[in-house]
Amino acid sequence: GCWKSILFTLDFFKSSVRFEVENGARVLFWHDKWCGDQPLKAHFPNLFRLASSKEATVQEILSWNGSEHFWNITFTRSPNDWEEESILDLLSLLADSIGNIHLGGADQIVWSLDSRGIFSVKSVCEKKLVPIYTDFPAKEIWKSKAPTKACFLAWAASKGKVPTEIMLKTRNFNLAS
């Protein structure tokens, strides 16, 4: 229903943004996508379960001493031998990402579907990533007290049969500007 669509949209939005770390104050170390192509908690789920500071920001975990940096990642217990390889992989990924941290202004949200990093509805439509919901209650339309013409238009739209600008462009129909 409605909540399913809202949650899908929220997940879609989260998967389409990433963070550029400046000072790290607003970027969650484990939860936000700032280092690699997914949040660290998804990339290293075993380490996330061990982490003692699951809600820490990058700023709280990263320390600088002059030009040297230190990652202060703490765990609830000492890692097992088989977990040490994951820790080394995490540290390697963090080392590769340290050059992207600028230490200055505010952290930035970047929209990954646009080359400029700016959100637009157009960028979503061009990628054809807007889901077409098939669970729309089309039968309920006919129970409405609206005029028959309006019911028909709503029913046709629910089936994707109304020639909207996006649908016409999808079918390679040229529209005059």
N, C-alpha and C positions, 0 to 999 in steps of 0.2 A: 504494500500500500504506500501511502504517503511517506511514512518514516523510512521505509526501505529506499525510496528514491532520494530522500534527503541524505541518508547515510552514504549511499552510492556517490552522490555528488560531493560530499565531504571527502570521501576516500579518493575520488578522482582529483579533487583540488590538491589534496596533500601529496599525491603522487606526481603532480605536475609542477610543484614548486621545489626550489632548493634555496639554501641560505648561503649568502656570501658573508663570511665572518670578518668583521672589522675589530670590534672590541670583545665580542663573544658574550656580552651580557644578556642578550635576548635569545640566544640559540642554545637549545637543550642538547647536551653532549650525546646522550643515547637516543633521544626521540626524534630529533630533526634531521633532515637530509642535508648535510653540509660537507660530508667527507665521503666521497664515493657516490654510487648511484642509488643508495638506499640508506635508511637510518642505521646507525651502528647496532642498535638492539636487534634489528632484523639480520644484519650481517654476522653478528656474533651473539646469538641467543644464549649460549651457555655462559659467556662472560657477563652478559646483562643480568642473568639470574644471580650471579655472584656479586654484582656491583653493590656497594653499600650506599652510593649516592646516585640513585636512579634518576633523580630529577635535577641533577646538577647542570649548570650551564658550562659552555666551553671556557668561559672566563674563570669559573671556579676550579676547573681541572687543569688548565694550562697556566704554568708559571714561567716567568721570564727572569733571567739573571744576566743582564747586559744583552749580549747577542745569543746567549744559550737559552734553550727552552726545556721545560720539564713537564711531563704529563703525570699529574698526581691522581692516578686512578686507584681507588681503594676497593678492596673486596671484603666480604663478610667472613671469609676464611682464607687460608693459604691455598693457592691453586694446586690441583693435582698435577702429576707429571703429564698426563694426557691433555691437560688444559693449557700447558705452557706454550705449545705450538700456536694456539689461538691467540695468546697474548702477544707473541712475536709477530703474528700476522697483523694484529690490531696496531701495534707500534709501528710496523712498516707502513701501513696505510696512513697513519697519522703523520709519519715523517714525510710521506709523499705530499700530504695536504698542507704542511706547515707553510709552504711558500704562498699559499692562497690566503693566509691570514695577514691582514694589513695593519692591525693594531692602530686604530685611529678613531674614525667616526662610528656611527651606529651601524649595526648589522643590517643587511639588506635581504629582502625576499625577492627572488628571481623567478619569473615565470618561464619554465623550460620549453614551452611550446612556441615561443616567439624569439627570434634572433636578438631582439633588443632587450629581452627579459621582462617585458611589460605585458601584463594581462590584457587580453581583449577577447570579446565574444567571437570576433572574426577568427582569431587564432584557433579557437576550439572547433569552430565550424569547418575551417579549412582542413583540419586534421581528421575530420569526420569522426570525432571521438565522442560526440554527443550520443548517448544511448537512445535507441528507439524502444520505448516501453511497450511490450506486447500485452501486459496485464491490465491495460486500461479498461475500465468497466463500460464498454461500448453499449451494452444492452440497457444500461441505466439511462442513457441519453434519451431513449424513446419514451421513458416514463415522465420526462420533464413536461412542464406546462408551457414551454417555449413553443413558438410557431414551428410548424413542420419543416419549413425551409432552414431554420436555425438548427433544428435537430439533425437534419440531413448533413449540413455543413460540419457540425461537430462530429458526427459519425464518420464522415469521409476524412476529416482531419485526423481522427484517431487511427484510421487505417493507413495514413500517409498518402492519401490520394488527392489532397488539395494541392494545386500547383503553386506552392509558395516560391519565393525567390530562391531559397536554398535548394528546394527540390528541383526546380527548373535548371539551376546551375549544375546540380548533380547529374542531370540527364543531358548535359552539354547544350542546353538551350540558351542562346545568346539574348541578353536583355539590353535594350537601349538604356544608356545612362541618363 
